[in-house]
Amino acid sequence: MKIATETAHIGLEWDTRTGAVTVPIYQTATFRHPGLGQSTGYDYSRSGNPTRQALEEGIARLEGGARGFAYASGMAAITNLLFLFQRGDHLVVTEDLYGGTYRLFEKIFPQYGLEFTYVDTTDLEAVKEAIRPTTRALFVESLTNPLLKVADIGALSAICRERGLLCIVDNTFLTPYLLRSFDLGADITIYSGSKYLAGHNDTVCGLVAVKDPVLAEKVYFHQNSAGAILGPQDSWLTIRGMKTLSVRLDRQQENAGKIADWLRNHPLVQKVYYPGFAEHPGHDILKRDGKGFGAMISFEVKEPAMVERLLLRTKLISFAESLGGVETLMTFPVVQTHADIEPEKRLKLGINDLLLRLSVGIEDAQDLIDDLDQAFSSEG
Ligand SMILES: *Cc1c(COP(=O)(O)O)cnc(C)c1O
């Protein structure tokens, strides 16, 4: 079945007792045992909860993996994946990484003996050169933030297979609706479900899918041992959000295409990053492997003073962090999402004080364009 059908049906056949069309919220910590040495399959909600399980099976099916896992946040999911590695292990990582992931990798895991090298993962030679005898995995963002670089997951997975590395893909910006990384050879996908999957800026959650059943057992052991699981209410909200993933993204992508075109022709904009443009370096990869170009746009204005004007004078577009929800949000990466990256490093990546990032929502495209237009042309 196609993703649009799979998402709409998450949890649908769960409740065989009453036939409830949505999965119930099993707000319980523990489960009664029918007899000595017997279990209903559920013992304690950290180890397994039916509402969470419906979500976990949902993400596994969308990805085509053996198992899925739901965590309290995207960062909790990434932390859990790092338990697969040991002191002395090395990972090769996308350089323009999500700021929170960079902070986790730089400020916390080196204490436990993990090493990270950051490279431009759109450069296959740079990835190969960064691999050491102790390298165990590649951690790659399929579409990066905020510069929207596109990784060739098929080619990267082939390098990983050849060198015996795990290929872990943070596919938050694309979702399985737009790119299925297991089909391209990856081993693990991770999501901040807080973004497009839940999709309404109302839940923080993390999701992981694992292709191989043996590796999935290990990840389950870590999930249950460390315990950063997603609660039943938030699992339910995430399922409810995911049901409309395809229609939301169709609309968001359509809007993003129109806004990107409009920005490109605006005299006060000097650069637009949007993979839907034919001249974007990642355009052909997404055209070949994916089902769209996403709904994120980054752009540089001509002078720093324009930044504040746009952030504060847009009326429909909110100045807020996060992305992927139905409402259009704009953020200033230098100060918000990428504040934890050293200034020189940020500049080298192209994240400067002229750069704004738009997460395009499902509103009417013309209303959004009119809003940007009035903010651009306001005085002072
Ligand atoms: C938001 C985000 C994360 C972290 O997820 P949280 O749910 O905020 O903990 C990780 N990776 C990417 C690409 C993100 O956008």
The ligand as an SDF file (V2000), in Angstrom:
LIG
                    3D

 15 15  0  0  0  0  0  0  0  0999 V2000
   13.8140   19.0590   15.7470 C   0  0  0  0  0  0  0  0  0  0  0  0
   14.8330   18.1660   15.2070 C   0  0  0  0  0  0  0  0  0  0  0  0
   15.4750   17.2060   16.0010 C   0  0  0  0  0  0  0  0  0  0  0  0
   15.2070   17.0910   17.4880 C   0  0  0  0  0  0  0  0  0  0  0  0
   13.9120   16.6810   17.7490 O   0  0  0  0  0  0  0  0  0  0  0  0
   13.0730   17.1240   19.0630 P   0  0  0  0  0  0  0  0  0  0  0  0
   11.7700   16.4450   18.8470 O   0  0  0  0  0  0  0  0  0  0  0  0
   12.9780   18.6220   19.0430 O   0  0  0  0  0  0  0  0  0  0  0  0
   13.8230   16.6190   20.2420 O   0  0  0  0  0  0  0  0  0  0  0  0
   16.3950   16.3680   15.4010 C   0  0  0  0  0  0  0  0  0  0  0  0
   16.6850   16.4530   14.0980 N   0  0  0  0  0  0  0  0  0  0  0  0
   16.1060   17.3780   13.2970 C   0  0  0  0  0  0  0  0  0  0  0  0
   16.4740   17.4150   11.8670 C   0  0  0  0  0  0  0  0  0  0  0  0
   15.1650   18.2540   13.8150 C   0  0  0  0  0  0  0  0  0  0  0  0
   14.6110   19.1660   13.0200 O   0  0  0  0  0  0  0  0  0  0  0  0
  1  2  1  0
  2  3  1  0
  2 14  2  0
  3  4  1  0
  3 10  2  0
  4  5  1  0
  5  6  1  0
  6  7  2  0
  6  8  1  0
  6  9  1  0
 10 11  1  0
 11 12  2  0
 12 13  1  0
 12 14  1  0
 14 15  1  0
M  END
$$$$
